[in-house]
Amino acid sequence: MYLIDPAHSTIGLSVRHTMTAEVRGAFTAFEGLLKLDGSRPTRSEAYFSVQTGSLETGVPERDAQVTGPDFLDSATLPLMSFRSTEVLRADGRFRMAGHLRIKDVEAPADLDLEFGGTSLDAYGQHRVRWAGTAVSTTVKLVLDVCAVLRG
């Protein structure tokens, strides 16, 4: 099992604004785990949760608006989460199907993933890197995840 390393990972959000601009931001508080099966990747699983109030767009007023009651409503519903249901492999790429919960709504979401490799860090810990994107009609999540082997 791998734990997502927040110091070396990014979970971002992109939302259309006024149909001409795209607002981008990154969450600073999140956690998750990956259960990877190297011999049978389609049996792998993932879960992550994000504290919605941790969104930073670079504009404090916009942060307050997006995390406020009109959008993410982080005071009432502080977590956004994803849990996988299936992993598909085709042409060396992966698609992780699952459920994305934002506010009080859970909807199917697919993460298109690209494997970034494995390595041993300076402390001898095994690390794995994945990058991916999930797109819905209103929100795009962008992940660049580095996870550390535990247990």
C-alpha angles and dihedrals in degrees: 000000000000125000118213110249106220092195091063101031138075131205111188138180131213122190131178112244122195089345091273105063132054119215114211129190143155131229115231099194120057142122138191149150138231124206102198125191106196095187093047108023093179088069092060122115137199139192131178137168129198129201100231093205089064094072114130120189098166093255113086093202091053091047089055091049096047094044091042130094096279094062127006095002091206094176091063101027107026099173135069115188145185127199123181125233101177142006120212126191125203132158093351093305130104134220118196113200118201148121124291117199117199118171106330096328126096118194137168113269134179123211113206103210136197120196111232099188140254133270146165113248126218089275094053093254118145112238133188128194129209131173125195151154133220118193129192129171092273109018138044118199117200120196132190103175130184113186131190123219112246133185 
